Amino acid sequence: MRFMMLMIPLGYETAPADVQLDPERVAAMMRYNEALKDAGVLITLDGLHPPSMGARVSFATGVPVVTDGPFAESKEVLGGYWMIEVSSRDEAIAWAKKCPASPNEIIEIRQVQEMSDFPPDAAAAGFENLKN
């Protein structure tokens, strides 16, 4: 089973584009990332720049509208993610609990939908051919 663990650092929604990361925190996170890799559960991971460097494309009017970050209405934003493959939701939770997260960080765990979750004749047929 594949799960995404989504890092939600509270306050990151207002971080400046040139935010400096604490080297000790980065080192602790790298040790955690290595543990995921060494256990054979890590598929991929990435950290994300703050929303002040991002953009949103909305479609409320039927025409794409681009809004540059930061986004005033944001309360929680993603700071990064891990994609892991484990045998159960409980195992994904166990890995998230080992993360050296700070008190202002939350990890949301979401199972990835697999093709076997859909009936064979579903509109998603052929999706597996789109992935790398």
N, C-alpha and C positions, 0 to 999 in steps of 0.2 A: 504494500500500500504506500502510495506517495502522499506526503503531507508538505504543505508550506508552513513554515514558522515565520510569521511576519513581525518584525521588530517595530514597535510603536514607541518612540521616545517622546514623552510628554514635553512640550515646549519647543520641539524641533520645528513646528509650523512657523515660528517667528525667527528662526536662526538666520543670520546673515549669510550671504553667499561665501564669504571667506571664513566661515566657522572653523576654528582650530580644534582638532580632536586631542584628547588627553593621551599621550603616548603610553601611559601605564594601562589605561582602559583598552587601548588598541592591542597591546601585548596580551592582556588577559583574554580578549576576544579571539585573538589568533590562536592561543592555546586551546580554547574551546573548539574553534573551527578544525584544528588539527585532530582533536579527539573524535569529532564527528567523522573526519576522513579516515583516521586509523581504525575506527569501528566498522568502516565499510558502509555507512548509512548515508553519507553526504553525496548528493547528486550535483548540486551547484549552490552558489551563494553570491550575493552582491550587497554592497552598501549603496545607499542612494544619497546624492547631494540634497541639500535642503530645498524646500518648495520655492524659496526665493530665486532659485535658478531654473525652475520648471515652467511649464505652461500647461494649460488645460484647454481642451477643445470640447465645447458644448454644442448640443444640437437642438436646444429647446425650441427654436424658431423654425427648424427644418433646414437652416443654413448653418454650416460650421462657423462658430465664433471662437476665436483664440483669446485667452486671457493669460497674461504673463503673471508669474508668481511674484511675491507671495500672495496667498489667497485668504482674504479677510475672513471668510466663513469657515475656515478649517479649524477643527478642534483637535483632531488627531491625524497624524500623517505617518507614512511609512518611512523608516530610516534604513531599512534593508530587509533581506529575507534569506532564508535557507530553504532549499528543497531537499527533503530527505526521503529515503525509502526504508520503511520499518514494517514490522509485522502487525502492528495494531495502533489504535489511537492512544492507548495507555503508554506504549513505548515512545510515541512522539511526545507525549506530555512529560515523560521521564527525561527525555533529552532536553526539552525546553527548561525544565526545572534545574538542570545542570548549568545553564547559561550564566555567565558572570554579569548579569544585568544589574544596572543601578536601580535605586528605589523609584526613579522617575521613568522607568521603562516597563513596557508590557509586551509579552509575546502572545500573539493570537495564532492559534493552530487551526489550519483548515485542510481537510482531506481533498486531494485532487480527484476530479471526476475521471474515471477510466472509461474506455469505449465499452467495456462489459457492463457499465451502468445503464446503457441505452439499448433499446430494442434494435435488432439488426437492420430493420428498415427505416430507422430514424433519420431525420434530416442531417444528423452529424456523420452519417456514413461517409467514409473517405477522409475523415479528419486525421486519422493516423498517418496518412500520406503527406500531411502538411508539416509535421514535426520533423526536427532534425534527428 
